[in-house]
Amino acid sequence: MTTQQFNWLGLGALAALGTLAGCQKDPFDGIRSEERAITAVTLDKGQIGLAEITRTSGDTSKATVYVVKGTNLSTITPRIETSYKA
């Protein structure tokens, strides 16, 4: 075998290993969660620090996000992360 053939063989083995290593079963498959919580709120621009999430009794929560003064709120895209399978 030539060096070039070894390189292709090594590259193929590396690709196969990477593909097989990426296939993992979901450890939470079949588990039902009753948790319905907001875990994070972020804005695509203008946000100062982390959002403050206040959980109250019942199904209500309050998220406070601080932004730079003068930020045009109509151009901001929020991202809300929830608990697993919420």
Residue pairs with C-beta under 8 A, 6 or more apart in sequence:
1 9
28 84
28 85
32 85
33 83
33 84
33 85
33 86
35 83
35 84
35 86
36 59
36 82
36 83
36 86
37 55
37 61
37 82
37 83
37 86
38 53
38 61
38 63
38 80
38 81
38 82
38 83
39 53
39 81
39 82
39 83
40 50
40 51
40 53
40 79
40 80
40 81
41 51
41 53
41 63
41 65
41 78
41 79
41 80
41 81
42 51
42 78
42 79
42 81
43 65
43 67
43 76
43 77
43 78
43 79
44 76
44 77
44 78
44 79
45 71
45 75
45 76
46 67
46 68
46 71
46 76
47 65
47 66
47 67
48 66
48 67
48 68
49 66
51 63
51 64
51 65
52 63
52 64
52 65
53 61
53 62
53 63
54 61
54 62
54 63
54 64
55 61
56 62
63 80
65 78
67 73
67 76
